[in-house]
């Protein structure tokens, strides 16, 4: 029996992989459901998370949703949502069936995409392993095919994007990355009305490049400036430019396009994972924060040069900081700290830093910490931000790529739980979607 089930799991993955080459994203649910039967899985549903990570939305084929399928599931306050937040495969036996229902995180690399829901004829290690592998393959296929799918683009939006957001989300890398050396996570709000904030990270051997830009204004021109700055920085970096030269390339591109009418502030940083040395240039922006030992935050100081595009002649100075393993570098824009409550008090730098420290101590994955941070900032500002609020966080773990276990935990990679998982009462979450 064990041999047959093992063969069934291999047949499921091989069949789905073979079918995927000529398969549009719209056909994925039906095709996956058909091949999943080989491993004893039925009633397969694929949910993808929206841009704000507030809801999970059913991916359907040409025939629409299966009878009785729930189209939308909230992330906050539900058992499926908790599986998404914590990266934890969960199971529950329905009262009216002998089979087991599964909620399996869909994660490509370390990017959280959504959830896979299926029903399993077995509730054991073999079934959980097959479910994890199926979810991993589905996540890879979704990532591969979503760039050419308007179906996916519409599904992950709960409201229309402005033009700046349409450009920015297609320029920036995934919001989470991890290997044994670093864990990187980013968040940007208002997700549907981006007006000039952009972030980027990139790896070049042992070097990790971190970039955060904030373009002046709150209009389409701000979005165009942010996109131009990111493109110019990326182009210069890939030609070997150092931190100073990257900032100069961005300034030259802005002046060439806009004269001196538009400018962009930003932090350009490089982390050498071999040594833990962080180097950065400040172009008229808020300095980075270092969170160390989960006890205190240090606000790094470096003489700032002028904002890119103003050509004021202030020299760019490369500053350095020696990190310790476990240190978190946090880049942010003023939309985070300057969000205001009804009494006009700011969210503030101290509240921001304390939030990150407290939720890290709770053992949450880094992407979930940032999701909850944005929720807190929105709530503080009565749900409507008037400026982009962006965070880019990078934790240095050490010089070794193979040190994967801490990175997996921090990134919230899926983990199996052999028992049905109930939501924690401390999170005020119900057991039903």
C-alpha positions as CSV (number, residue, x, y, z in Angstrom):
1,X,0.0,0.0,0.0
2,X,2.9,2.4,0.9
3,X,4.5,1.7,-2.4
4,X,1.3,2.4,-4.3
5,X,0.8,5.7,-2.5
6,X,4.4,6.7,-3.2
7,X,3.9,6.0,-6.8
8,X,0.7,7.9,-6.8
9,X,2.4,11.0,-5.4
10,X,5.1,10.8,-8.1
11,X,2.4,10.4,-10.8
12,X,0.5,13.5,-9.5
13,X,3.6,15.7,-9.7
14,X,4.9,14.3,-13.0
15,X,1.5,14.5,-14.7
16,X,0.9,18.1,-13.5
17,X,4.4,19.2,-14.6
18,X,3.9,17.6,-18.0
19,X,0.6,19.3,-18.5
20,X,1.9,22.7,-17.4
21,X,4.0,23.6,-20.4
22,X,1.0,24.4,-22.6
23,X,-1.4,25.4,-19.8
24,X,-2.8,28.9,-19.2
25,X,-3.3,29.9,-15.6
26,X,-7.1,29.6,-15.9
27,X,-6.7,25.9,-16.6
28,X,-4.6,25.3,-13.5
29,X,-7.4,24.5,-11.0
30,X,-9.1,21.9,-13.1
31,X,-5.8,20.3,-14.2
32,X,-4.4,20.2,-10.7
33,X,-7.6,18.7,-9.4
34,X,-7.4,15.9,-12.0
35,X,-3.8,15.0,-11.3
36,X,-4.2,15.3,-7.5
37,X,-6.5,12.3,-7.5
38,X,-3.5,10.0,-8.1
39,X,-2.3,10.9,-4.5
40,X,-5.7,10.5,-3.0
41,X,-6.6,14.2,-3.0
42,X,-10.0,15.6,-4.0
43,X,-12.0,18.8,-3.8
44,X,-8.9,20.9,-4.7
45,X,-9.3,24.7,-4.5
46,X,-6.6,27.3,-5.1
47,X,-6.7,30.7,-3.2
48,X,-4.4,33.6,-3.9
49,X,-3.8,36.5,-1.6
50,X,-4.6,40.0,-2.5
51,X,-2.1,42.9,-2.6
52,X,-2.8,43.9,0.9
53,X,-2.7,40.4,2.3
54,X,-6.2,40.9,3.8
55,X,-8.1,38.3,1.8
56,X,-7.6,35.0,-0.1
57,X,-9.5,34.7,-3.4
58,X,-10.5,31.6,-5.3
59,X,-8.8,31.0,-8.6
60,X,-11.4,29.6,-11.0
61,X,-11.4,28.1,-14.4
62,X,-13.7,28.9,-17.4
63,X,-16.6,27.2,-15.7
64,X,-16.4,29.2,-12.6
65,X,-16.3,28.1,-9.0
66,X,-17.3,24.5,-8.0
67,X,-20.6,24.2,-6.3
68,X,-20.4,25.2,-2.7
69,X,-16.9,26.6,-2.9
70,X,-16.3,29.8,-0.9
71,X,-15.0,32.6,-3.2
72,X,-13.3,34.7,-0.6
73,X,-11.7,34.0,2.8
74,X,-10.4,36.6,5.3
75,X,-6.8,36.4,6.4
76,X,-7.5,37.8,9.8
77,X,-9.7,35.8,12.2
78,X,-10.0,32.5,10.3
79,X,-8.3,29.1,10.5
80,X,-7.3,29.2,6.8
81,X,-6.0,32.8,7.4
82,X,-3.9,31.5,10.3
83,X,-2.4,28.8,8.0
84,X,-1.4,31.6,5.6
85,X,0.0,33.9,8.3
86,X,2.2,31.3,10.0
87,X,3.1,29.1,7.0
88,X,1.6,26.1,8.7
89,X,-0.2,23.2,7.0
90,X,-3.4,22.6,8.9
91,X,-6.0,19.9,8.9
92,X,-9.4,19.3,10.2
93,X,-11.8,16.3,9.9
94,X,-15.2,17.4,8.7
95,X,-18.1,16.1,10.8
96,X,-19.9,14.7,7.7
97,X,-16.9,12.9,6.1
98,X,-14.3,10.3,6.8
99,X,-11.7,12.2,4.8
100,X,-9.5,15.1,6.1
101,X,-9.6,18.7,4.8
102,X,-6.2,20.5,4.4
103,X,-5.2,24.1,4.2
104,X,-1.7,24.2,2.7
105,X,0.4,27.4,2.2
106,X,1.3,28.2,-1.3
107,X,4.9,29.6,-1.2
108,X,7.2,30.1,-4.2
109,X,10.7,30.3,-2.7
110,X,9.8,32.4,0.3
111,X,7.0,34.5,-1.4
112,X,3.6,33.9,0.1
113,X,1.1,33.5,-2.7
114,X,-2.0,32.0,-1.0
115,X,-3.4,28.7,0.1
116,X,-4.2,25.3,-1.4
117,X,-7.4,23.7,0.0
118,X,-7.9,20.0,-0.6
119,X,-9.5,16.9,0.9
120,X,-7.3,13.9,1.7
121,X,-8.2,10.3,2.0
122,X,-5.3,9.9,4.4
123,X,-4.1,11.9,7.4
124,X,-0.5,10.8,7.9
125,X,3.0,11.9,7.1
126,X,2.9,10.5,3.6
127,X,-0.2,12.6,2.8
128,X,1.2,15.7,4.3
129,X,4.4,15.3,2.3
130,X,2.5,14.9,-0.9
131,X,0.4,17.9,-0.1
132,X,3.4,20.0,0.6
133,X,5.0,19.0,-2.7
134,X,1.8,19.6,-4.7
135,X,1.6,23.1,-3.1
136,X,5.2,23.9,-4.0
137,X,4.6,22.9,-7.6
138,X,1.4,24.9,-7.8
139,X,3.1,28.0,-6.4
140,X,5.9,27.7,-8.9
141,X,3.4,27.4,-11.8
142,X,1.4,30.4,-10.5
143,X,4.5,32.5,-10.3
144,X,5.6,31.5,-13.8
145,X,2.2,32.1,-15.4
146,X,0.8,35.2,-13.5
147,X,3.0,37.7,-15.5
148,X,0.9,37.0,-18.6
149,X,-2.4,36.6,-16.8
150,X,-4.9,39.4,-16.4
151,X,-7.1,36.9,-14.6
152,X,-4.6,36.7,-11.8
153,X,-4.0,40.5,-11.8
154,X,-7.7,41.2,-11.4
155,X,-8.1,38.5,-8.7
156,X,-5.5,39.9,-6.4
157,X,-7.1,43.4,-6.5
158,X,-9.9,44.4,-4.3
159,X,-10.0,47.9,-5.8
160,X,-8.5,49.6,-8.9
161,X,-4.8,50.4,-9.0
162,X,-3.7,53.9,-9.9
163,X,-1.1,54.2,-12.7
164,X,1.8,54.5,-10.2
165,X,0.8,51.3,-8.5
166,X,0.4,49.5,-11.8
167,X,4.0,50.5,-12.7
168,X,5.6,49.9,-9.3
169,X,4.2,46.4,-8.6
170,X,5.6,45.3,-11.9
171,X,9.0,46.8,-11.3
172,X,9.7,45.7,-7.7
173,X,11.0,42.2,-6.7
174,X,8.9,39.8,-4.6
175,X,8.2,41.0,-1.1
176,X,10.1,38.2,0.6
177,X,13.5,36.5,0.0
178,X,15.7,34.3,2.2
179,X,18.7,32.1,2.0
180,X,21.0,30.9,4.8
181,X,22.7,34.4,4.9
182,X,19.8,36.9,4.9
183,X,16.0,37.2,5.2
184,X,14.5,40.2,3.4
185,X,10.9,41.3,3.6
186,X,9.2,44.4,2.3
187,X,5.8,46.0,2.6
188,X,4.2,49.0,0.8
189,X,0.9,50.8,1.5
190,X,-1.4,52.2,0.1
191,X,-1.0,49.2,-2.1
192,X,-3.5,50.5,-4.7
193,X,-2.5,54.1,-4.8
194,X,1.3,54.1,-4.8
195,X,2.7,57.6,-5.5
196,X,6.5,57.4,-5.7
197,X,7.8,54.9,-3.2
198,X,9.8,51.9,-4.7
199,X,12.1,49.4,-3.2
200,X,14.6,46.9,-4.5
201,X,16.9,44.2,-3.3
202,X,19.3,42.2,-5.4
203,X,22.1,39.6,-4.8
204,X,25.5,39.6,-6.4
205,X,27.5,36.7,-5.1
206,X,28.1,37.5,-1.4
207,X,26.7,41.1,-1.7
208,X,23.1,42.0,-1.0
209,X,22.1,45.4,-2.5
210,X,19.2,47.2,-0.7
211,X,17.5,50.3,-2.2
212,X,14.6,52.4,-1.1
213,X,13.4,55.5,-3.0
214,X,10.8,58.1,-2.2
215,X,9.9,60.4,-5.1
216,X,8.4,63.9,-4.4
217,X,4.7,64.4,-4.8
218,X,1.6,62.2,-4.8
219,X,0.7,62.1,-8.5
220,X,1.5,60.1,-11.7
221,X,4.7,62.2,-12.0
222,X,5.9,60.8,-8.7
223,X,5.3,57.3,-9.9
224,X,7.2,58.0,-13.1
225,X,10.1,59.5,-11.1
226,X,10.2,56.4,-8.8
227,X,10.2,54.1,-11.8
228,X,13.0,56.1,-13.5
229,X,15.1,56.2,-10.4
230,X,14.8,52.5,-9.9
231,X,15.6,51.8,-13.5
232,X,18.7,54.1,-13.5
233,X,19.9,52.6,-10.2
234,X,19.5,49.0,-11.5
235,X,21.2,49.8,-14.8
236,X,24.2,51.5,-13.1
237,X,24.6,48.7,-10.5
238,X,24.6,46.0,-13.2
239,X,27.5,47.9,-14.9
240,X,29.5,47.8,-11.7
241,X,28.7,51.2,-10.2
242,X,29.4,51.6,-6.5
243,X,27.0,53.2,-4.0
244,X,28.1,56.8,-4.8
245,X,28.0,56.2,-8.6
246,X,24.5,54.7,-8.4
247,X,23.2,57.8,-6.7
248,X,24.9,60.0,-9.3
249,X,23.3,57.9,-12.1
250,X,19.9,58.4,-10.6
251,X,20.4,62.1,-10.3
252,X,21.7,62.4,-13.9
253,X,18.6,60.5,-15.2
254,X,16.2,62.7,-13.3
255,X,17.8,66.0,-14.3
256,X,18.0,64.8,-18.0
257,X,14.2,64.1,-17.9
258,X,12.9,66.8,-15.6
259,X,15.5,69.5,-15.3
260,X,15.5,70.4,-11.6
261,X,11.7,70.2,-11.2
262,X,11.5,66.7,-9.6
263,X,13.6,64.9,-7.0
264,X,13.9,61.6,-5.2
265,X,15.2,60.8,-1.7
266,X,16.6,57.4,-0.9
267,X,19.0,55.0,0.8
268,X,21.4,52.9,-1.3
269,X,23.0,50.2,0.8
270,X,25.1,47.1,0.3
271,X,25.6,44.2,2.9
272,X,28.6,42.0,2.5
273,X,27.3,38.7,3.9
274,X,30.9,37.4,4.3
275,X,31.7,40.0,7.0
276,X,28.4,41.6,8.0
277,X,29.6,45.0,7.0
278,X,26.8,47.3,5.9
279,X,27.7,50.2,3.7
280,X,25.2,52.9,2.7
281,X,24.8,56.3,1.2
282,X,22.0,58.7,2.4
283,X,20.5,60.8,-0.4
284,X,18.3,63.2,1.7
285,X,16.4,60.3,3.4
286,X,15.6,59.0,6.9
287,X,18.6,57.0,8.1
288,X,18.4,53.2,8.5
289,X,17.5,51.5,11.8
290,X,19.4,48.6,13.3
291,X,17.6,46.3,15.6
292,X,20.0,44.2,17.7
293,X,19.4,41.5,20.2
294,X,15.7,42.2,20.0
295,X,16.2,44.7,22.8
296,X,17.0,48.1,21.2
297,X,17.1,49.9,17.9
298,X,20.0,52.1,16.8
299,X,19.3,54.8,14.3
300,X,22.3,55.0,12.1
301,X,23.8,58.3,11.3
302,X,25.6,59.3,8.1
303,X,26.0,62.8,6.6
304,X,23.3,63.0,3.9
305,X,23.9,64.2,0.4
306,X,21.2,66.2,-1.4
307,X,18.1,64.5,-2.8
308,X,18.7,63.1,-6.2
309,X,17.6,65.5,-8.9
310,X,18.4,68.7,-7.0
311,X,22.1,68.9,-8.0
312,X,23.0,70.9,-4.8
313,X,26.6,69.7,-4.8
314,X,26.7,67.9,-1.4
315,X,29.2,65.1,-1.4
316,X,27.9,61.5,-1.1
317,X,29.7,59.8,1.8
318,X,29.8,56.0,2.1
319,X,29.2,55.1,5.8
320,X,29.8,51.6,7.3
321,X,28.4,49.6,10.2
322,X,29.6,46.3,11.5
323,X,26.5,44.0,12.0
324,X,26.2,41.1,14.3
325,X,24.5,37.9,13.3
326,X,20.7,38.4,13.9
327,X,20.8,42.2,13.4
328,X,18.0,43.6,11.4
329,X,18.5,46.6,9.0
330,X,15.3,48.5,8.5
331,X,14.8,51.1,5.7
332,X,11.5,53.0,5.7
333,X,9.8,56.1,4.3
334,X,8.1,58.9,6.2
335,X,4.6,57.5,5.5
336,X,5.2,55.0,8.3
337,X,6.4,57.3,11.0
338,X,4.2,60.3,10.0
339,X,0.9,58.5,9.9
340,X,-1.4,60.5,12.2
341,X,-4.2,59.6,14.6
342,X,-7.4,61.6,15.0
343,X,-5.7,63.8,17.6
344,X,-2.9,64.6,15.0
345,X,-0.3,62.6,16.9
346,X,2.2,60.8,14.8
347,X,2.8,57.0,14.7
348,X,6.4,57.9,15.3
349,X,9.8,56.3,15.1
350,X,9.7,54.9,18.7
351,X,6.3,53.2,18.2
352,X,7.5,51.9,14.9
353,X,10.7,50.3,16.3
354,X,8.9,48.9,19.4
355,X,6.3,47.3,17.2
356,X,9.0,45.5,15.2
357,X,10.8,44.3,18.3
358,X,7.7,43.1,20.1
359,X,6.4,41.1,17.2
360,X,9.7,39.5,16.5
361,X,9.8,38.4,20.1
362,X,6.4,36.7,19.5
363,X,8.2,34.4,17.0
364,X,6.2,35.6,14.0
365,X,7.6,35.2,10.5
366,X,9.1,38.4,9.2
367,X,6.5,38.8,6.4
368,X,3.7,38.4,8.9
369,X,5.3,41.0,11.2
370,X,5.3,43.5,8.4
371,X,1.7,42.6,7.4
372,X,0.6,43.4,11.0
373,X,2.7,46.5,11.0
374,X,0.9,47.9,8.0
375,X,-2.4,47.0,9.6
376,X,-1.4,48.9,12.7
377,X,-0.3,52.0,10.7
378,X,-3.6,51.9,8.7
379,X,-5.7,51.6,11.9
380,X,-3.7,54.4,13.5
381,X,-4.5,56.6,10.5
382,X,-8.2,55.6,10.4
383,X,-7.6,53.3,7.4
384,X,-6.6,56.0,4.9
385,X,-3.0,56.9,4.4
386,X,-2.1,60.2,2.5
387,X,1.4,59.2,1.8
388,X,3.2,56.0,0.8
389,X,4.4,53.9,3.8
390,X,7.1,51.5,2.9
391,X,9.4,49.2,4.9
392,X,12.3,47.2,3.6
393,X,13.9,44.9,6.3
394,X,17.0,42.7,6.0
395,X,18.2,40.4,8.7
396,X,21.8,39.2,8.5
397,X,22.1,35.6,9.7
398,X,25.8,34.9,8.9
399,X,28.1,34.1,5.9
400,X,26.9,30.6,5.1
401,X,24.2,29.9,2.5
402,X,23.7,26.4,4.0
403,X,22.4,27.8,7.3
404,X,18.9,27.3,6.1
405,X,16.9,26.3,9.2
406,X,16.8,29.8,10.9
407,X,16.1,31.4,7.5
408,X,13.2,29.1,6.9
409,X,11.6,29.8,10.3
410,X,12.0,33.6,9.9
411,X,10.6,33.6,6.3
412,X,7.6,31.5,7.4
413,X,8.2,28.6,5.1
414,X,5.4,25.9,5.3
415,X,5.7,23.4,8.0
416,X,3.5,20.4,8.7
417,X,1.6,19.9,11.9
418,X,0.4,16.3,12.4
419,X,-2.5,17.4,14.5
420,X,-5.5,19.6,13.5
421,X,-4.5,23.2,14.2
422,X,-6.8,25.5,16.0
423,X,-6.4,29.2,16.0
424,X,-4.8,30.8,19.0
425,X,-7.2,32.6,21.3
426,X,-4.7,35.4,21.8
427,X,-5.1,36.3,18.1
428,X,-8.9,36.6,18.5
429,X,-9.4,34.3,15.5
430,X,-12.4,32.1,14.9
431,X,-12.2,28.5,13.6
432,X,-14.3,29.2,10.5
433,X,-13.6,31.3,7.5
